[in-house]
Amino acid sequence: MDTFQEATNAEETLDPPDWAEVGALSHRILDDAIAYLKDVRDRPVWRGMPAEVRAFFGAPLPRSPAPAADVYDDVARNLMPYPMGNVHPRFWSWYMGSSNFTGALGDFLAAIQGSNLGGGNHAAGLMDSQVVNWMKEMVGFPTSASGTLVSGGSMANIIGLTVARNVKAGVDVRERGVGAIPRPLRYYASDQVHSCHRKAMELLGLGNRALRRIPTDAGLRIDIAALKAAIAEDRAAGFKPACVIGTAGTVNTGAVDDLQALASVAAEEDLWFHVDGCIGALIAIAPESRSLVAGIERADSIALDPHKWLHAPFEAGCALVRDASAHRNTFAVTPEYLESTPRGLASGEWLHDYGLQTSRGFRALKIWMALKEHGVEKFGRLIDQNIAQARYLTGLIEAEPTLELMAPTTINIVSFRHRLAGASEERLKVLNTEIMLRLQEEGIAALSDTTVQGRHCLRVAIANHRTRRDDLDLVVSEMLRLGREIEAATPA
């Protein structure tokens, strides 16, 4: 045998030696996956991992191969029974969607097809652009606008705020840097704004102080008069007001800023108008509730999350920018190895010109398949359903003297707590935290906690297509039970 033949025989691959065997395993995995979701209501929302499971994840780097069936057995035994819990109907802890089976199949097929969505002339690129176009239509953006699919809301906000910086800087920031900006830029948002905006300010080289947090009104919406006063004050002090951030659904309470008023202020003051719609932008497709986000269509940029109320499997965010040229000019770089050609693979659009990633996963397929299967109108009804469920829970709380509503319920987030006669704020915090933890540890429900206007409370965020009203009845009754048990066990 010559040297060339020996080298050929020695070549390896990651493809399985027996496709029939891997096919049988794949069918087993699919059957298990169907059962996993079909029976999700019968399992605890969350449960702690025993010591042996934690130890499993400390195993050393595998050096030699193992049968794929054994690998899957490890996953089935040590991973699948211990999820975060957000696919469960009583997961209302942090604001995230609950996934969907068709979307999961889309993620699998995207991985099988293996396309890199940095760009190029191939079907996945066209589907990516199509999904972005659908997002524009959902929120009322013009067809001439641009957009990009990203990892989630934090990155979508960073995209929009970066374009705003470059447009309003007054210099070529890409070439000269932020040190060349003649007057320090100022961004404005409510004091309820998501923490990712601070990260964006730091990342953009503007610093946390560039983001002015404006006080909110009784409904925890940005105070328009206070905003105008802050803008005037900054101009007089030599700063350049650049951008106002409207929040379409705050994390703490779901408050929605007056987007129409903010759009008008931005127009009057020559500011970029960005909307953080990662929680509530998609209310625009909800037939009964869409008026809550009226004005979102006037934004210069919007951040939204298909992995929330479109229930796409993680991760899937989207940034939309009205001015497509400004968007592309903020990020596009064309090195010699990524130049376009008149025909062939490199003749397609370079999608990486609209964001930070050159390599991009095929996020569009899981969104596309679920939208095609169910239609956007059903997703809109599910949003209305969650909002109605939040109002139902609010009614249960208001009817129960032992519970206390802590903020108005605007959309699908309810902030409340268990009362305790004569208790201090610190004692109430201890009680409610203990109730929250026991609900989690007993597998009943997953709630989170937060602080609203200086007072600790619990928080239910209903972004779950599996939730039913009887789940809300259950969590209220269980909270009351736990409150009684904790109070009885506490020394006077």
N, C-alpha and C positions, 0 to 999 in steps of 0.2 A: 504494500500500500504506500503511495507516495505521500509526501508531507502535506500537500494540499488536501487530499482525501482525509488524512488523519485530523486535520484542523476542522474540516467540515463536520466529521462525526462527533467532534468534541463540543460543538456549539450548543448552547442551551437556550431555553425559552421559559417564560412564565406560564405559557399555555399548559393546560392539564394533559397528562399522557393518555387519559381515558375520558373522552367527552361524554360518554354515556353515564359514567359514574358522577361527573360533575352535574350532569342534567338531573339525575335522581336527587342529589343533594339540594339542588336549586329548587326543585319541586317541594321538597321537605321544608325548606326555608320559607317558601311562599305560603304553604299551608299554615305554618306556625305564625307567620305575620298576619294572616287573615284572622286566625283565632285570637291573636294578641289584641287586635283592635275590636273585634266582635265582642269580646268578653271584658273589655276594659272597665266597664262599670262595676264588675264583680270584684275587682282588685282594689287594694289600698291605693289612695292617691300617691302616697309617698311612704317609704319605710326605710329605716336605717339599715346599713349594711353590717352583717356580722364580721367579726374579726378575721375569719378565714377568707372572706371575700376581699376585704381590704388588703390582706396579705398577698392575695393573688396578683394584685396590681403592682406589687413590688418585685415581681419575678424578673430575673436578669434577661438581657438581650438574647433572643433565640439564635443559636448558631447553626442548627441543623434543621432539616425539614420535618414537618408533621403532617399527617393526613388532613385534608381539608375538612372532613367530617369531624375530626377531633377538635380542630380549630373552632368550628361552629358550636360544638358542644360546650367549649369554654365560654363562648359568647352567650349562649342560651342559659348557662348556669350562673354566670357571674355578672353579666351586663344587663340583659333584658328585664330581670325582675326588679331592678333598682333604678328606675328612670327618674328624671326630674319631676315628671308627673303631668306635664302640660297637655298631654293628649287625653287626660282623664276629665270627665264632665264636671268634677268639683275642684278643678285647679283654677284658682282666681288670684294667685299670688302676685306675680309680676305680670306686666302687660305683654302677653304674647299669644299668638294663635295656637290652635290645637291640631294643626296638620290635617291632611286628608289622604286617603289611600291612593287615589289616582295620582296625586302629586308625588307620593312616594315612588310609584311606578315610573313617573317622569324622571325623577332623580336617578333611578336605576338605569333607565334607557339613556339618559344623558351621559352617565358614566360609561356605559357600553359603547356608545358612539364615540365618546372621547374627544369631542371637538374643543379646541381652545378658542374662546370668544374674544381674543384680542383683535380679531378682524379677519378679513379674507373673504373670498367668493365661495361660500358654501351655505347650505340650508340653515344650519344653526345660527349663523349670523343674521340671516333674513328673519328668522323667528324671533331672535332677540330684539331686533328693531320693531317687529310687529307688536310684541308685547309692550314695548315702550310706547308705541303709538296708541295702544289700547289704554294705557295708564293716562296718557294725555287726554284722551276722550272722556275717561271717567271723571276727571276733575275739571273739565271744561277748558283745557288749554288748546291753543290753535295748533293746527297740523304743522305749521312752520316751526314750532318749538322743537327743542331737542331734549334728550334724556339719556340716562344710562342706568343699567341694573348694577347694583353694588351689594355689599355684604349685609347692610342693614341701615337703620335710621341714623346712627352716628355718622357713618360714612356719607350717607345721602346729604345730611346737613353740612358736613365739611365741604362737599362738592359745591353746594349752592353758596355757602359763605365765602369760599375761595373765589368764585366768579365775581361775587359782590366786591370783594377787596380789590381785585384787579381792575374792575370797571371804574371804581370810585377813587382809586389811589391818586390819579392825576399824573402818574409816571409809569414807565414800563417796569413793573415790579419784577417780572420774570427775568429781565436783563440786569436791573440795577439793585433789586432787593428792597426790603421794607425800610431800610435806613434812608432811602432816597425819597420816601414819601414826604412831601413838604409840610403837611399838617397832620398830626396824629389822628387816625380814624377812630370813630366811635360807632359802636353797634348798640342797639337798644332792644331789650326784651323784658318781659314781666319777671317779677321776683319768683315766679313759679317755673321758670324755664328749665329745661332738662340740662343735666350736668355736661352733656356732650358738647354744649356750646362753649363752655369754658375751655374744654380740651381743644376745640376748634380755634379759639382765640390764641391759645398758647402755641398751637401748631402753626398758625399763620404768622407768627412772629409779632403779633399785636399786643399780647399779654392780657391777662385776666381783667385788668383795669379798663381795657378798651370796651368791655361789655358792661353797659350800665343796666342794672336791674331796677326796673320801674315798679313802684308800689302797685298793688292790685286793689280792686274794689271789693265790696261785700261778697260778690260772686266769684272772687279770686281771678278776675280778668284784668288785664292791663288797664291802668287808669289813663285815659286818653289825655286829660288835662295835664297830668303829671308828666306824661311823655313829651308833650309840646313844650312844657317848661324846661325839661332837661335838654331838649334839642337847642332851645334858645340860649340856655346857660352855657352849653358847650361851645356854641358858635362864638359867643362873646369872649370865652376864655381861649380862643385860638385853635380849638379842635375842629375837625371836619366830620360832621354827622354823615355816616355812609349808609347805614342799613338798619331797618327795623325788622325784628323777628316776631311774627305772629305765631302764637301757639294754638293749634287746632286740637285741643285736648291735652291738658296738663297731666303729668304722671300722678300727682297726689290726689286730684279730685276730678279730673276730666273737664275742667273749665275750658271753655272755648273763647278766646279773645274775639272782640268785635272786629272781624276781618275787613268788613266794609269800611269802617272808620279808619283802620290802620292803612288800608290801601289809599284812602284819601289823604291822610297825613303824609304818607310816603310821596305821593304825587306833588303835594303842595311844597314839601321840603326838599324835593329832589333826592330822595333816599331810595335805595334798593329795598324792595319788599320781599322778604323771604318768609315762607310759612313752614314751620315745623309741624307737618301733618302726620307724623309717624303713628300717632294714636288715632286721630280723627279725620284725616283727609278723605278717607274712603266713605265717610258718611255722605259724601256727595252722590253716591250711587243708591242711597237708602231712600225709598219713596216717601216715607213718613217723616224722616228726620233731616233731609238734605238742607233745609233752610238754616240749620244750626251752623253750617260752614259757608253760608253765602258770602261771597267776596273772595273765596280762595282762588277763583279763576282770574283774579286781577293780580295775582302775585307775579313777581319776576322769577322766582324759583320756589320749588316745593320739594320737601322730603317726605316720602311715604314708604310704608312697609307692607309689601304683599305677604310677608310671613306673619302678619297680625290678622287683619280682618279678611284677607283672601285665603288665609290658612295654608299658605304654601309651606312645605317643610323647610326648616332652616337650612341655609340662610337666604334671604331675598329682600333687598331694599331697592329703592328707586329714587333717583334725583331727576327732577325735571327743570329745565331752564327755558324761559320764554325766548331769549335771544340766542339762537343757535350759534351764531358767529362768536359772540362773547364766550359762550361755553367752550367751543372748540379752541379758541385762541388762548384760553386759560391753561389748557393741558397738552395741546398737540405738539409733538416732537417727531420729526421724520429723519431718522438716521438712514444711512445708505443701505442697511440690511433690511429695512422695512419700507422701501419705496414701492409705489404702486406700479402695476404693469397694465398695458392695454387689454390683455386677455389673461385667462388662466386664474390660478388660485389667488394671486396678489392683486387682482383687479377689483375686488370687493372693497367695501368701506372698512377703514381701520377704526374699530370701535374703541380701541384703547386711547384714541385722541380725545375722549370725553371724560377721562378719569385718571386715576393714579396707577391702575394696574395694567401692565402689558399682558400678562397671562391672566385670563379671566375664565372662571368656570361657566358651564352652560346652565345658568339659572333659569332661563326662560321656559324650558320645556315643562317643568312641573307646574308653572303658573298657567301656561298655554293649555295644557291638557285638562286641568281642573276647570278653567273658564269655558272651554269647549264642551265639557261634559255637563256642567250645571247651568251655564249661562250667567251673565253678570246680574240679571234681575234677581236670581235666587240669592246671590251673595248680598245684594242690597236688602232683601227681606231678612236674611240672617242678622245683619247689622241692626235693623229695626227690632228684631226679636231680642237681641242682647240688651238694647236700650230699654225695651219694655220690661225685661227681667230685672234690670237695675232699679227701675221705678217700683216694681213689685217688692223687691227686697227693701227698698226705702220705706214702703208702706208697712211692711212687717216690723221694721225697726221703730217707726213712729208710733205704732200701736202697742209696743212693748215697753212699759215703764222702766224696765231694767236695762234697756239699751238706749243709746244716745247718738243721734246723727251729728256728725262733726262738720259737715260742709254740704252745700246744696248739691244734689245729684243732677248733673247736666246731661251726661251721656250714659256711659256704662260703668262708671267707677263710683263706688259707694264707700265713703269714709265714715266710720262710726266706732263706738266702743261700748264695752260693758260698764254700767254705772256701779257705784258702791257708795252707799249713803255715808256722808261725812269723810270720805277718803281724800287724802291729798293727791296731787297730780302724780307724785312719785309712786304712791301706792296703787293708783289706777294703772300706771304704766306697767308695774310688776304684774298686776292681775291680768291685764289684757295680753301681755307678752306670754304669760303662762298659758292662757287659753289658746292663743295662736299655736304655741309649740305642741300642746297636747292634741289639738286638732290634727296637726301634721303627724305626730308620732303614732296616733291611733288610726291613721290612714283615712280619716273622715273627710277632710278638706284641707286645701292649701290656701291660706290667706297670707298677706304680708302686713307689715306695720310701717307707719311713717309718722311724721309730725306735721300738723296743719295749724298754722297761726300759733305756734308755740306749744301746742297740746298734742300729746301722743295719742294715736288711734290705730285701729285696724283698717284694712283696706281690701275690698273685694273688687277685682277688675274682671268683668265678665266679657271676655273675648273668646268665646268657646261655643262652637256649633253643637256640642253634645249636651250642654247644660239644659236642665228642665226646671220648672218652677218648684217641683217637689225636692230638688236638690237644695234650693234656697230655704224651703221650709225646714229641711233637715239641719242645715248648718245653724239656723237660728235656735232650734230646739237643743242642739248639742252645745252651743255656746252657753245657753242658760243652764243646762245640766252641769257643765264644767265650772261655771261661775259659782253655782251652789256648792259643789264639791270642794272647790278651792277655799271658798269663804268658811265652810264648816271646818276645814282642816287647819285654818289659820288661827293661831292664838289671839285672843281678844287683847 
